[in-house]
Structures are given as structure tokens and as C-alpha cells.
Amino acid sequence: MSINTLFMHRFKEFVGNRFFTVLFLKKDGTERVITCRLNVKKHSKGGEQTANPQQYMVGWETTAKNYRNINIETIQWVRCRGIELDLAA
């Protein structure tokens, strides 16, 4: 099991079906902070994830009402359940 797969498993256990806020670095190096939720299928058109699932997780961003790819390797921090986890260190 790769480190990314283990991280994704633990991350999904932590956030569950709750909303969470995450800061990560986009592909161009800029920071993005979004509040989103995993496993939202309501707005899906049935397509498959085109980004590498070993590197990206898909979150439904509530404000933009759109799916976002979150690079798990560049996550700086995540807030959920009143807890902030600093992952940049």
C-alpha cells in the first residue's frame, strides 16, 4: 500500500461525510482554500475521474458548486470537526 493510499484512507476516516476546509497548492503553485465535501455524487454527470486518484481527491466545493481536484501531496492544512491539522511541517 502506497503512502498516498494510506493517507487517503486516514483522511477519509477523519472527515467522514462532513464538510471540511483545506489549503493546498494548485498546479501553478498558488494557494487555494476551499470548503468542500467528499463523495458528493448528486451533480455528477457519470463521467470518470480524469486526474490520478493516487495523487488527487475530488471534493465538491460548496461556494462554486463545482467539483475540485485536491492534490493530496500539497495539502498544507485541513480543518474539520473543530480541529485543524497542519500537514505542511
C-alpha positions as CSV (number, residue, x, y, z in Angstrom):
1,M,0.0,0.0,0.0
2,S,1.5,3.4,-1.0
3,I,1.8,6.3,1.4
4,N,-0.8,8.3,-0.6
5,T,-3.3,5.4,-0.4
6,L,-2.8,5.2,3.3
7,F,-3.1,8.9,3.7
8,M,-6.3,9.0,1.7
9,H,-7.8,6.2,3.8
10,R,-6.9,8.0,7.1
11,F,-8.1,11.4,5.6
12,K,-11.5,9.9,4.7
13,E,-11.8,8.4,8.2
14,F,-11.1,11.8,9.7
15,V,-13.5,13.9,7.6
16,G,-16.1,11.2,7.0
17,N,-19.2,12.7,5.3
18,R,-18.6,16.1,6.9
19,F,-17.7,19.5,5.3
20,F,-14.0,20.4,5.7
21,T,-11.8,23.3,4.8
22,V,-8.4,22.7,3.2
23,L,-5.5,24.8,2.0
24,F,-3.4,23.2,-0.8
25,L,-1.1,24.4,-3.6
26,K,-2.5,24.3,-7.1
27,K,-0.6,23.1,-10.1
28,D,0.7,26.6,-10.8
29,G,2.0,27.0,-7.2
30,T,-0.7,29.3,-6.0
31,E,-2.6,28.6,-2.8
32,R,-6.3,27.6,-2.7
33,V,-8.5,27.4,0.3
34,I,-11.8,25.7,-0.2
35,T,-14.6,24.3,1.9
36,C,-15.8,21.1,0.4
37,R,-17.1,17.6,1.0
38,L,-16.1,14.2,-0.4
39,N,-18.3,11.6,-2.0
40,V,-20.8,14.0,-3.5
41,K,-22.5,12.3,-6.5
42,K,-25.6,14.5,-6.9
43,H,-24.1,16.8,-9.5
44,S,-22.1,14.2,-11.3
45,K,-22.8,13.6,-15.0
46,G,-21.5,10.0,-14.7
47,G,-18.0,10.7,-16.1
48,E,-14.9,9.1,-14.7
49,Q,-12.2,10.9,-12.7
50,T,-9.5,12.0,-15.2
51,A,-6.9,13.0,-12.5
52,N,-4.7,10.4,-11.0
53,P,-6.7,9.0,-8.0
54,Q,-3.4,8.2,-6.2
55,Q,-2.5,11.9,-6.2
56,Y,-5.8,13.7,-6.2
57,M,-9.0,13.5,-4.3
58,V,-12.3,15.0,-5.6
59,G,-14.2,17.4,-3.4
60,W,-17.5,19.2,-4.0
61,E,-16.8,22.9,-3.4
62,T,-19.9,24.4,-1.9
63,T,-19.4,28.1,-2.9
64,A,-18.6,27.4,-6.5
65,K,-21.0,24.4,-6.7
66,N,-18.4,22.5,-8.6
67,Y,-16.0,19.5,-8.2
68,R,-12.4,20.3,-7.4
69,N,-9.3,18.1,-7.6
70,I,-7.2,18.4,-4.4
71,N,-3.6,17.4,-4.7
72,I,-3.0,15.4,-1.6
73,E,0.8,15.9,-1.8
74,T,0.4,19.7,-1.5
75,I,-2.1,19.9,1.3
76,Q,-0.9,22.5,3.9
77,W,-3.7,22.2,6.5
78,V,-7.2,20.8,6.9
79,R,-10.0,21.9,9.3
80,C,-12.8,19.6,10.3
81,R,-14.7,18.8,13.5
82,G,-13.2,21.9,15.1
83,I,-9.7,20.5,14.7
84,E,-7.0,22.0,12.4
85,L,-4.3,19.6,11.3
86,D,-1.1,21.2,10.0
87,L,0.3,18.9,7.3
88,A,3.0,21.3,6.0
89,A,5.5,20.6,8.7
